[in-house]
Structure formats: C-alpha cells, structure tokens
Amino acid sequence: MSIFEKPRIIGPTDLEQLRIELAPREFDIYSSQLAELRRIDNPSLVGDTLQQGDTSDEGVRVYYPWLNMLLHCVDDVDLLRLRTNRNRELITTEEQTVLRQAKVGIAGMSVGSGMAVALAYSGISRHIKIADNDVVDTSNLNRLRETLVSVGRPKVDLTAEHIYELDPF
C-alpha cells in the first residue's frame, strides 16, 4: 500500500517551525541557479561569476519528506527555463509549452518508470499519472534504476520521488 507524501512548498511563516520540528538537512542551489539563468540570458558572460548579496529571502523552499531535506531553489517558471534550456535546438519554445500541458498515463513501473522519469527529464507533461500495485523485488533490479534499499517499497512511490526530485512543482 502506498502512503506517498508529495514535496511541500514551504512559506516564510512555516520555515522556522519546520526547521525546529523536523531539523531537515538543507540544500541551497538558489545562487548557482541564478548564475546559470544569467549565463542563459547573456551567453557572453560564460565563465563570469555572479556576485550576490543575501538571497535567503528569495526563491522557493521545498521540503522533501522522504529525504527530510529542505531545498532552496528558483521558482517553477525559472526551473523550467533551466531544465529545458538545452532542448532549444530540438524543441521550439511553442512545442515545449504544448508538450508541458500534455496529460500522460503510464501503467506498469518496471519499464514504465524509466519512461515516466524520461518525460520529467525532458520537461514534458506536468500531469504524469502512474499506476502499479507492485513493490520492488530484488529480481526487478535488472530493469529498474533502484537499489537494494528500495526492495519492498511501492514502485509508484519510488517513481514519484524521482520525478518530484527533478521538478517539485
């Protein structure tokens, strides 16, 4: 039985309470993402470093319950720009927008998990529905990108975690 808990966007008023109650590991990629966005918008700046002030009040905080991790990153719009930037020569911006709105359903996570995660890697579909009533067995490890510590866990939970770790929005 799956009891999957999605990642949560944490607002400023809940941030300190979360830190006190759960003491999550914190991972901050916000400044490096801003620098990358700056290079995307200004290709001549490749190699330059972005001097930043305090950015602790900017960006988005995402809490991943299965990792007990609090991530500081850019918002959903900028994350999509970063993640699909290198698709530009393959897919036009207009095509990317259409593909992002597509609804996709995948049943069977032995092979289907790879397809679902590949869609997420490419920035295709904000609405991926996955289905599988099975848990990971050791014999599944020849076709799943999982490890021994995943044995016994629901396949849909693991696939959802991989997708949300790529795009929590």
Helices and strands as residue ranges (DSSP letters): E 8-10, H 12-22, E 25-28, H 30-41, G 43-45, E 60-64, E 69-73, H 76-84, G 85-87, H 93-101, E 103-107, H 109-122, E 127-131, G 138-142, G 148-150, H 155-166
